[in-house]
Amino acid sequence: MVKIGNIELPDFPLLLAPMEDVSDPPFRALCKENGADVVYTEFISSEGLIRDAAKSIMKLDIYEKERPVGIQIFGANLESMLQTIEIVEKSNPDIIDINFGCPVKKVVSKGAGAGILKDIDLMVSLTEAMVKHTNLPITVKTRLGWDHDSIRIVEVAERLQDVGCAAISIHGRTRAQMYKGNADWKPIAAVKNNQRMHIPVFGNGDVTTPEKAMEMRDKYGLDGAMIGRASIGYPWFFNEVKHFFETGEHLEKPTIAQRTEMARRHLQMAIDWKGEHLGVVETRRHYTNYFKGIPHFKEYRTKMVTSDDAKDVFAAFDEVEKMFENMIIPQIY
């Protein structure tokens, strides 16, 4: 059993990563249905919440069926982050996660996200203050370091634990790498193998197949996997990993009918939550993976991602289902 604070999770839990414009309530619900053990919101700006920015406030929406669910926040100003905790607590999440890993320039330039990796003392003191300011478990998501020459993740993780961090998720790249190259899980394993560590250590980055998830568990000995890009447009991934763990075999790929039905549900849930325009526009990024493996799909994808009218997108789903209903999707990751 793995525990985050008092939250009990199964052995080697699978966590849905917080992803901007991806990890919204509709997608989180679908991932939860399909095997995700913990889900996280999109990352939320502390300054945006304090200013009562509509987009930031909307990201606080969480639902009972998602639990356990974590709200992820980012910022570098102590007073703002403490104010943010008070706002976030009103949404009654199970976990508050601090983003110390986002590599995007507009975040880093403010000293937030991965920008704080240049000031480990601030990272630790900010975490400590937040732990003391709430009874909810505070967790951290971060990277190996700012660049290759400044990787101190074993020390950093231990210091975060010592000030009360309840779990840590580590992306196996530095900020300098952004998303290029391969994630390196060896430093994450070094964190886990530190005899002083007793909180859960979750790995993130390049968990793109059930085999890689098993490698993260068995070879590197981590406590769980945080899954991001592999789940976009493919919420089945969590159950596929669990099936592989249990049987050593790959779960059959979803049929065309199952794919179109999931895409329909996803789009409708998005529309119901944020209105037709945003629902249509912000669900587009998922369609390539929903229909991955279908030959000559470009014509249909173009219809799905260029129309602002939900009726046209639903009609494109119907076309795909009718045209490819008997097609067997190959095992592609």
Protein Blocks (a to p, Z undefined) as FASTA:
>chain_A
ZZehjaccdehiadddddehklgmklmmmmmmnopabdcdddddfklmmnopaklmmmmp
ccfklpccddddddjbfklmmmmmmmmmmnopabdcddfkbfbfklmmnopajllmmmmm
lmmmmmmmmmmmpcbdcdddddfbfblmlgcklmmmmmmmmnopabdcddfbdfklomgc
jddfklmmmmmmpmkbcbdcddeejiabfklmmmmmmmnopabdcdfklmgoplklmmmm
mmmmmnopacddddfklmmmmmmmmmmmmmmmnojklmmmmmmmmmmmmmgoiahklmmm
mmmmmpcbfklmmmmmmmmmmmmmmpccdddZZ
